[in-house]
Amino acid sequence: MPDPTSRAVREGNYNVDPGVQFWATPPVHGCLVDEVIHPAAYTFKLPDNLSFAEGALIEPFSVGMYAATKAGIKPGDVAAVVGAGTIGIMTAIAARAGGASTVFISDVLPQKLALLDGLEGIVTVDATKEDLGERVRAETGGWGPQVVFEATGAAPAYKKLWEMPAPGGRIVLVGMPVDPVPFDIATAQSRGISLETVFRYANVYQKAIDLAATDGVDLSRFVSETFAFDDSVQAFERFLEGRPTDVKIQIAL
């Protein structure tokens, strides 16, 4: 909930409003209650063909939508996503829907990659067996992806990140590293690489809902388990197990 009078909101960047209150981000409480009051301007109605379970995935899907939007994907672009966590998966789906002809996505856990089996235009790469950049270059005549999304926030991912895009390509930083990571400025400059960053999302929520409501995007397959409201503690305990096949754990009233 941003401050509607802030300069960030007036300039269309409510996601970086210094005074924003983001539920469940300490010290702001979450919404595990029977009823909440929320500003109408930032409240969106789900269409009849979207379940509440799918609605619970609109928030992370909006992160992916914002990443794809900031990437400036053009029809036919090849994209690569580093990391197949929840945000990486949502980013891959958004990039594909945004016009990418093929989206390559890598992870060190094959169980996570298996969650994307059967999705047209998305190619999984087991990072324990092959290098993502080399695989994409092999599939593109040595050229590489026009867009690379970093969705892990893991420092080792940055070692080869700057050389991964095709010349003139773009890197979008979605994951948030805990500590500072190296930035190979010379490689980025010499290859003409442009850089974008993502913090949450802005002005894409309705588009995310509209896209999820089409036949082209199926978010329901990523709802791993639904817990009753009275079993909320069990839901958090399940999350802490860190099962590689879990994407979205839902609590329902």
C-alpha positions, -999 to +999 in steps of 0.1 A: +000+000+000+019+031-012+014+067-002-007+081-030+008+116-024+044+104-027+066+115-056+073+079-065+036+071-070+030+103-090+058+093-113+044+058-117+069+039-096+048+030-066+069-002-061+099+019-050+079+043-028+100+047+003+068+048+024+051+017+009+036-008+033+040-043+020+020-070+038+040-097+055+073-078+051+085-070+086+076-049+105+043-049+085+020-078+095+006-102+069-031-108+062-038-142+079-070-128+093-107-131+084-110-096+070-087-068+057-091-032+046-072-024+014-072+006-009-096+002-038-070+016-063-048-014-056-075-040-054-083-062-084-112-085-091-105-120-104-126-130-135-149-160-130-126-184-148-097-178-124-098-197-091-086-182-058-057-207-060-046-192-093-053-157-078-027-165-051-001-169-079-008-135-095+016-118-071+047-138-081+034-139-117+034-101-116+071-101-108+077-122-139+054-099-159+073-068-147+106-085-156+095-094-191+081-059-195+114-042-185+133-066-208+115-051-238+111-085-254+105-084-291+086-111-310+109-140-318+135-132-292+153-161-275+154-157-237+173-175-209+163-177-173+188-185-146+170-203-118+137-223-117+124-212-083+089-197-081+100-163-096+121-179-123+092-201-134+068-172-135+094-151-154+099-179-180+061-181-185+058-143-188+087-141-213+072-168-235+038-151-234+055-118-241+068-129-275+099-150-269+101-178-294+120-200-270+128-196-233+157-217-218+156-221-181+183-237-159+185-249-123+206-273-102+175-292-091+159-314-118+127-317-097+121-280-103+128-282-140+103-311-142+075-288-132+078-272-166+075-304-186+050-301-214+050-263-217+055-253-253+085-231-261+102-236-227+134-257-227+149-269-194+186-271-188+201-291-159+229-268-146+247-297-130+252-313-164+256-284-189+262-246-190+231-226-198+250-201-220+267-228-240+234-246-245+217-215-258+246-206-281+246-241-294+209-238-303+213-204-319+242-208-342+266-194-316+247-162-312+231-165-277+199-152-261+187-116-267+174-115-231+188-131-199+169-131-166+189-137-134+163-151-110+185-168-083+202-140-065+231-164-060+266-149-063+280-178-084+254-171-111+271-138-119+304-154-129+294-160-165+263-138-165+278-108-184+290-129-213+258-149-217+236-125-238+240-121-275+258-090-286+235-060-280+214-081-257+198-074-223+202-086-188+173-083-163+183-088-126+153-103-108+169-122-080+183-102-050+217-112-038+223-110-001+259-097-005+275-076-032+283-095-064+309-087-092+299-066-122+321-072-152+317-037-167+343-042-194+326-073-208+291-057-206+304-026-224+323-044-251+293-066-259+268-037-258+248-052-230+221-032-214+210-038-178+176-036-161+166-043-125+134-055-109+120-047-075+086-063-070+064-049-098+045-018-110+015-012-132+013-048-145-011-065-120-042-062-142-023-074-172-011-104-152-047-113-143-059-109-178-031-131-192-036-157-165-073-159-175-064-169-211-058-204-224-022-195-230-012-195-193-021-221-167-010-211-132-031-238-115-005-265-121+019-246-098-003-247-067+015-274-048-008-277-018-037-259-001-041-258+037-072-248+056-070-215+075-069-234+109-039-253+096-019-222+088+010-232+110+013-265+091+015-246+059+045-226+071+061-258+084+056-273+050+073-243+034+103-246+058+108-282+046+120-267+013+106-294-009+120-288-044+087-296-061+068-269-041+060-237-059+030-221-042+017-232-008-018-218-003-038-210+028-076-209+021-104-196+043 
